[in-house]
Amino acid sequence: MDCAVNYSETALADLEQITAFIATDNAEVAERFANRLVDLAESLRSMPERGRPVKRWPGVRVVVLAPYLIFYRFDKPANTVEILRFWHGARDPLSLELRP
């Protein structure tokens, strides 16, 4: 059975910022790329454990749609995926904060 996919407020804000940044050059490309990010996040519904674990944050996994990383947490008992952040891979990973 597929699990639910939920988005943190921070992840939604990230997605808006990504879309706005790309849209300064091309709004159509921005919309397509944002849709690809959401499609990847939503695909975790059927394969929630496919992302690689992140050592720095126990219980957090990551999938990649270059150059962006999608950080998420899978709650197996609740059968839910929470999208925590959309993060550009060139940004300093030490500045990334994920709530526990």
N, C-alpha and C positions, 0 to 999 in steps of 0.2 A: 504494500500500500504506500502510495506517495505521501511525503510529509509536507507540512505547511512551511512556507517561506515567508519570513517577516523581515522587515528592514528597520534598523535603528534610525533614530532621527539624524544621527551623524552621517550615516550612510546615505540617506536621502539628500542631505545637504551637500555631501561630496558629489553625488550624481548631478545635482543642479549646477555646482561650480564647474565640473568637468564639461558639461554641456554648454554652459555660458562661455567658457574659455574657447572651446573649439568653434563655437558659433561666431566668434569675432572674425574668423576667417571664412567660415562656410556653415550656415545654419542647417542646410540639408545633411551635410556630413556629420555635424554634431548630433542631429537627431538619430541618424542611422547608427552612429557609434554608441550612443546612450542605449539604444534598443538592443544592440549586441551585448552590452554589459548586463542589462536586465535579463536578456535571454540566457546568458551563462549563469547568472545567479538563480534564475528560476529552474534551470536544468538540474540544480542540486536537489530539487524536489524528488527526483527518482534515483539519484546516486549521491546521497549526502556525504558519504565517506570517501569520495574520490579525490578530494583535495589533499595536499600533503600537510601533515601536522607542522605547526610552528613551535619550535622548541622554547622560544621566549615566553609564549603564553600557552600554558597547558589547556587543552580542550579547544584551541583555536586551529583552524585549518585555512589554507589559501589555495585559490585557483587563479590562473593567469589568462588575461586577454591583453597581450602586449600592447602598450607598455604599462597597463594597469594590473593591479593585484586586487583580488576580492578576498577580504578576510571575513571569515564566518565561524559560527559555532553551531555544532549539531548536538541537539539534546535528544539522545536516543529514546529515553523513557517517554518523553513528551511528543516524540516524532515531529520535531520542528527544527528548522534551520533559521538562524538569525544572521542576517547580513550585517556585519559590524562596520566595515569601511570599504570604500573604493579608494585605492591609493596608487599614485603614480610611482612606478618602479625607480625613477631617478631621484625621488625625494629621499631625504635622510631617514632610514628606517628607525633610527634611535629616537626620532621626534614623534613617531607614531605612538599614540596612546589608545589602548583598548580598555574599556571598563571591564571589571571582573565579572 
